[in-house]
């Protein structure tokens, strides 16, 4: 599986992206702020990585970030 972006949020000309990256037998979800790695978390499965990304997206949307592809 190649790395790919699963969502992008924008707020006041800033952007946060969530990407999935395969790392060995795990999946790493990476959060990038304006293209720079801000945080990464490894998960045992793709489903757990997607749940991690969804939780962060919900947190950011509560803070006023909006979906933008």
Residue frames as qw, qx, qy, qz and C-alpha x, y, z in Angstrom:
[[0.000, 0.889, 0.457, 0.000, 0.00, 0.00, 0.00],
 [0.399, 0.372, -0.016, 0.838, 1.37, 3.41, -0.93],
 [0.133, -0.371, -0.442, 0.806, 1.02, 6.45, 1.29],
 [0.006, 0.522, 0.537, 0.663, -2.04, 8.58, 0.69],
 [0.134, -0.102, 0.298, -0.940, -3.90, 11.56, 2.14],
 [0.089, -0.439, -0.894, 0.014, -7.22, 10.72, 3.76],
 [0.031, -0.894, -0.445, -0.037, -8.37, 14.27, 4.54],
 [0.363, 0.185, -0.090, 0.909, -7.36, 17.93, 4.62],
 [0.188, -0.838, -0.482, 0.174, -8.75, 20.65, 6.86],
 [0.360, 0.402, 0.035, 0.841, -8.23, 24.39, 6.43],
 [0.301, -0.850, -0.388, 0.191, -8.53, 27.41, 8.69],
 [0.103, -0.957, 0.093, 0.257, -7.31, 30.97, 8.08],
 [0.520, 0.752, -0.400, -0.054, -4.97, 30.04, 5.20],
 [0.242, -0.484, 0.830, -0.138, -3.50, 27.13, 7.20],
 [0.820, 0.113, -0.417, -0.376, -3.87, 23.43, 6.36],
 [0.473, -0.373, 0.770, -0.212, -3.75, 20.16, 8.30],
 [0.703, 0.257, -0.550, -0.370, -3.49, 16.88, 6.38],
 [0.724, -0.302, 0.590, -0.194, -3.87, 13.31, 7.60],
 [0.584, 0.491, -0.591, -0.261, -1.96, 10.65, 5.67],
 [0.927, -0.234, 0.278, -0.093, -1.62, 6.90, 6.02],
 [0.321, 0.690, -0.647, -0.050, 1.82, 5.34, 5.53],
 [0.975, -0.109, -0.196, -0.014, 2.70, 1.64, 5.65],
 [0.028, -0.733, 0.631, -0.252, 5.59, 0.94, 8.04],
 [0.036, -0.204, 0.969, -0.131, 6.46, -2.74, 8.15],
 [0.173, -0.364, -0.908, -0.114, 3.37, -4.59, 9.34],
 [0.066, -0.612, -0.526, 0.586, 1.83, -1.45, 10.83],
 [0.225, 0.732, 0.390, 0.513, 0.11, 1.64, 9.49],
 [0.321, -0.304, -0.264, 0.857, 1.30, 5.06, 10.54],
 [0.109, 0.875, 0.437, 0.180, -1.11, 7.97, 10.50],
 [0.453, -0.087, -0.043, 0.886, 0.74, 11.25, 9.99],
 [0.039, 0.913, 0.388, -0.119, -0.61, 14.71, 10.61],
 [0.514, 0.139, 0.149, 0.834, 1.03, 17.51, 8.66],
 [0.026, -0.863, -0.298, 0.407, 0.62, 21.20, 9.43],
 [0.303, 0.882, -0.183, -0.310, 1.21, 23.27, 6.28],
 [0.784, 0.511, -0.354, 0.003, 3.08, 20.33, 4.77],
 [0.155, 0.541, -0.722, 0.403, 5.41, 19.78, 7.75],
 [0.629, -0.232, -0.740, 0.044, 5.13, 16.67, 9.91],
 [0.341, -0.600, 0.228, -0.687, 3.50, 17.64, 13.19],
 [0.591, -0.286, 0.640, -0.398, 2.63, 14.26, 14.72],
 [0.590, 0.208, -0.711, -0.321, 2.70, 10.58, 13.80],
 [0.630, -0.257, 0.581, -0.447, 1.11, 7.54, 15.45],
 [0.281, 0.214, -0.894, -0.277, 1.60, 3.89, 14.52],
 [0.748, -0.046, 0.287, -0.596, -1.36, 1.54, 14.60],
 [0.473, -0.145, 0.866, 0.065, -1.59, -2.23, 14.28],
 [0.412, 0.449, 0.764, 0.212, -4.32, -2.06, 11.62],
 [0.097, 0.296, 0.374, 0.874, -5.63, 0.30, 8.96],
 [0.357, -0.692, -0.557, -0.289, -8.96, 0.50, 10.82],
 [0.543, -0.639, -0.288, 0.463, -7.25, 1.74, 14.00],
 [0.364, -0.092, 0.183, 0.909, -5.29, 4.30, 11.98],
 [0.090, -0.487, -0.504, -0.707, -8.52, 5.56, 10.40],
 [0.476, -0.732, -0.486, 0.022, -10.13, 5.80, 13.86],
 [0.519, -0.429, -0.107, 0.731, -7.14, 7.80, 15.11],
 [0.181, 0.127, 0.342, 0.913, -7.42, 10.16, 12.15],
 [0.257, -0.624, -0.581, -0.456, -11.19, 10.51, 12.61],
 [0.509, -0.685, -0.403, 0.332, -10.76, 11.42, 16.28],
 [0.392, -0.297, 0.065, 0.868, -8.19, 14.12, 15.43],
 [0.028, 0.343, 0.506, 0.791, -10.41, 15.45, 12.63],
 [0.360, -0.723, -0.568, -0.157, -13.38, 15.73, 15.02],
 [0.504, -0.580, -0.225, 0.599, -11.19, 17.59, 17.53],
 [0.280, -0.101, 0.264, 0.918, -9.98, 20.04, 14.88],
 [0.101, -0.507, -0.598, -0.612, -13.48, 20.59, 13.46],
 [0.410, -0.751, -0.489, 0.170, -14.67, 21.54, 16.98],
 [0.414, -0.533, 0.003, 0.738, -11.91, 24.18, 16.90],
 [0.310, 0.789, 0.063, -0.527, -13.23, 25.67, 13.65],
 [0.137, -0.352, 0.755, 0.535, -11.23, 23.79, 11.01],
 [0.723, 0.426, 0.177, -0.514, -13.21, 22.97, 7.85],
 [0.773, 0.096, 0.581, 0.235, -12.91, 20.13, 5.32],
 [0.363, 0.804, -0.251, -0.398, -11.08, 20.99, 2.10],
 [0.903, 0.074, 0.357, 0.227, -9.80, 18.54, -0.50]]
